[in-house]
Amino acid sequence: MDEGKWQSSRDLLSRDLKKVEGQEFTLRIQKNSQDSVKVTDEEAIPTAYRRIEARIDGVLGETVLSLLPEDLRQNP
């Protein structure tokens, strides 16, 4: 994949978008019939390119949420 396609794909995925339509173009992420990349060592992928999910219950969770900027907080 060339640099431009890679950058566009990364930008779409980082924003949870599958498609962006403009007046003169459409960018779309779609599944190929075969995987393009097979990750054999997940630890080798930099954290900046990973999607991480965490569950924190109770008082600790409320404390963490209260410290986040408002635009990053999600309603339960």
C-alpha positions as CSV (number, residue, x, y, z in Angstrom):
1,M,0.0,0.0,0.0
2,D,1.5,3.4,-0.9
3,E,2.0,6.1,1.7
4,G,-1.1,8.1,0.7
5,K,-3.4,5.2,0.9
6,W,-1.9,4.1,4.2
7,Q,-2.3,7.6,5.7
8,S,-5.9,7.9,4.6
9,S,-6.8,4.4,5.9
10,R,-5.1,5.2,9.3
11,D,-7.0,8.5,9.5
12,L,-10.4,6.8,8.8
13,L,-9.8,4.0,11.3
14,S,-8.6,6.3,14.0
15,R,-11.9,8.2,13.8
16,D,-14.0,5.0,13.6
17,L,-15.1,6.0,10.1
18,K,-15.7,3.5,7.3
19,K,-16.5,6.1,4.6
20,V,-16.0,9.8,3.8
21,E,-17.8,11.4,0.8
22,G,-16.7,14.6,-0.8
23,Q,-17.9,16.4,-3.9
24,E,-15.0,15.0,-6.0
25,F,-14.0,11.9,-4.1
26,T,-15.0,9.1,-1.7
27,L,-12.7,7.4,0.7
28,R,-13.8,4.0,1.9
29,I,-12.4,1.2,4.1
30,Q,-13.5,-2.2,2.9
31,K,-12.6,-5.8,3.7
32,N,-10.6,-7.6,1.0
33,S,-11.3,-11.2,0.3
34,Q,-8.1,-12.0,2.1
35,D,-6.4,-10.2,5.0
36,S,-3.8,-7.7,3.7
37,V,-1.7,-7.9,6.8
38,K,-1.3,-10.7,9.4
39,V,0.0,-9.6,12.7
40,T,2.2,-12.2,14.2
41,D,3.5,-10.1,17.2
42,E,0.9,-7.7,18.6
43,E,3.4,-6.4,21.1
44,A,5.4,-5.0,18.2
45,I,2.6,-2.6,17.3
46,P,3.1,0.8,18.9
47,T,0.4,1.8,21.4
48,A,-0.5,4.8,19.3
49,Y,-1.9,2.5,16.6
50,R,-3.8,0.1,18.9
51,R,-7.4,0.3,20.1
52,I,-7.5,-0.3,23.8
53,E,-10.6,-1.0,25.9
54,A,-10.7,-0.9,29.6
55,R,-13.3,-1.4,32.3
56,I,-12.9,0.4,35.6
57,D,-15.8,0.1,38.1
58,G,-16.7,2.0,41.2
59,V,-15.0,5.0,42.8
60,L,-11.8,4.5,40.8
61,G,-13.8,4.7,37.5
62,E,-15.6,7.8,38.6
63,T,-12.3,9.4,39.6
64,V,-10.6,8.6,36.3
65,L,-13.6,10.0,34.3
66,S,-13.6,13.2,36.4
67,L,-10.0,13.8,35.4
68,L,-10.6,13.4,31.6
69,P,-11.4,16.4,29.4
70,E,-15.1,16.7,28.9
71,D,-14.9,15.8,25.2
72,L,-13.3,12.4,26.1
73,R,-15.9,11.4,28.7
74,Q,-18.7,9.0,27.6
75,N,-22.0,8.5,29.2
76,P,-22.4,5.1,30.7
